[in-house]
Amino acid sequence: MVLLETPPSTPRERFYFKVTVIYEDLTPEMHAIVASGRLHINCCEIAFMHAEYDVLPCAEGTPADRCVHILDEANTGPAFINLTAAELEAPANFGRSPLADHRPTPEYIDLAAIKPHLHTGALAFELLDAANNTLCNMSVHDGGIIYGSGREAGNESGFLVGVRICHFDRAHAPRIRQGERLRMRATYDASVYRIGAMAQVEVFAHVTGY
């Protein structure tokens, strides 16, 4: 942060953003969920743990379907999450997590939602369990990753403006073992030089006993 003794009389830049909040009233049928902090793929040396990095454009003449960069353990280093109850007792819960009130620690975690975070250039995202079963996936082609096509706020042409959240009700929630290793994979367009390539995911779990 830089503090100026005399603030400028007019702003040098002006930014606009649009937010839509959708909510439901609390009902007796609803139950608590808890959230992890954001868990991300790091690049490229584990000692530095960079969450964002640049992607060089592919060679001239590369077919469009092969002109991509994949963020996974083969290309970027660590791409694994060891999801535990402790990670679901995060600051996002605004205080003590309901999960901490239920001991002993559950052997399994039932997923309620998976919320990826990507940057412009992303084409696809996938989260897999230890057996390589897909827990959540989305792409530009299936409408799960959305790019803008206009000039208005929230629809800026060429920019990433929407990413789907994978939701699971309690009856159909994927169940993972405590400490199970999950794996992220994100695909980015490499037809141009990309800055800020990254992938993060926030995981929400049903609280056992509610």
N, C-alpha and C positions, 0 to 999 in steps of 0.2 A: 504494500500500500504506500502511495506517495501522497503526502499532505502538502497542499499549496497554501502559502500565506494569503494570497489573493486569488480566490476562485475566478475562473474565466467568466466573463459577462454572458457569453452564449455558449451552449454546448457545441463541441466540434462534430459530434456524431449523435444521431438520434436513432434508437432502436424501438421496434414495436413487436409485441408478441400477443398471441391469442390463446386463452386457456378456457376449456370447457370442463366443468366439474359435474359429474353425474353421481348421485347418491340415493340410497334407499333408507327409509326409516328403520330403526332397529326393531326386530320382532323376536319373540321367544324361540323361534326355530333357528335363528342365526347363532353361530358359535365363533369363538376367537380363532384367529390365525396369527402367526408370528413371521417376521421377515428376517432374512440374512442381510448382512451388509453386501455391497457390490463385490462380486468375485470376478476376477478378470484374467485374461490371457496376457502373459508378460512376454516382452521381446527385448533383446534377443539373447543377452547374456544374463544368466540367473543372478549374478552379483549386482546388476544394475536395476533389474526389475522394471523396465520401461513398460508403461501401459499403452502408450501410443508410439507409432513409428511411421516412417515413410515407406512407400512401395514404389519401386522403379517400374516404369512401363515395360511391357513385354516387347520382344524383338519385332521389328517391322515384318509384316507378312504372317504373323501368328494368327491362326483362325480365331474368330470371335469367341467360340465356345471354349477355347483353351487359353484365352488371354485373361486369366484370372490369377489372383493370389489367395492362397488358403492359409488362414490363421489356425494352426494346430500344433501339436507337439513336434511334428516333423520339420516345420518351417520357422516357428517362432519360439520354441522352448516350451516351458511349462504351460499346459492347457488343461490341467486337472483341478478338480475341486474335491476335497475331502469334506463332505457335508456332515456336520455333527450338531447335536443339540446346542452346544456352546455357541456355534456360529449363528444360531437362530435366536440368540439372546443379544441382539445388536442394538445400537442407539436408535435405529429406526422404530423400535418399539416404544420409545418415549418413556423409559423407566424400566422397572422390573418386568421381565418377560413372563407371561402366564406359563410358559413351558417350564420355567424354573420352579414353579410351585407344584410340579407333578413328579415326584420321585418314587421309585428309582428312575434313572434315565431310560427312556424307551429304547427297545432294541431296534425298532423301525421308525421311520419318519414318513408320514403320508403327505405328499405334495399337494398344495392348494393352487399354486400358480407359479409360473416361470416367466420372468420379465427381462428380456434381453435389452442391452443398450449398445447401439452401433453408431457409426458415423457415416457421412456421405461417401458413397462408393460401395457400400455393402450390397451384396446381391442375395446372400442366403445365410441362415444361421441354423445350427443344430446342437442340441444338448443330448448326450447319450449316457446311459448307465454303465456299470462295470461289465455287463454282458453285451454291450454294444446295441442295446435296444434304444430306439429313439424315444426320448421323453417329450421333446418339444422341437419343432422345426418350422421354418417359414422361409419364404423367398419372394423375390420380385414377381416371379411367374405365378405364384398362388395368391398374390395380393396381401401377403403377410408383411412385406416390406414395401412402403409406399413412397414414391417421389412426387414432388410438386410439379404442377404444369402451368402455373399462372404467376401473378405478381402480388396477390393479396397475402396478408399474414396467414401462415399455416398452409400455404399452397405455393411456396416459392419454387419456381421452375428449376429443376436440376438438383434440388436439395432433398435430403432425406427428411420426410415430414411425419412418418408414421411407422411404428413397429408393433406387430401384434403381440398380445400377452396370451400365453397358454393357460387356460383355467381348467380346474378339475374339481367337480363336486366330491363330497366325501365318499360316495358310493363307488366312484370311478377313479379315485386318486391313485397315481402311481406310488408304490410303496418301495422305499429304498432302505437298506440296512444302515444303521448308525455308523458313520465314518466311511460309507461307501464312496468309491472314487468315481466321480462324474467327469465327463469329458466334453469340452466345447469345441465346435468347429465353425468358423465363419469364413465366407467367401467374399472377396472384394474384386471389383472390376480393376483390371490392370492395363487398360488401354491408354491411360494417361498417368502422369506422375501423381501419386496420391500422398497426401500428408494426413496424419492423425488416424491412420488405420488402427483399429482396436476392437475388442469385444469384451463386454461385461455382462453379467447376469445376476439378477436378484431373485432369490428363491423364497417362496412363502410356503409355510407348512400348516396343516391342521393341528390344533392343539389337542393332544390325547387327553381324554377325560372330560372334555367340555360337552 
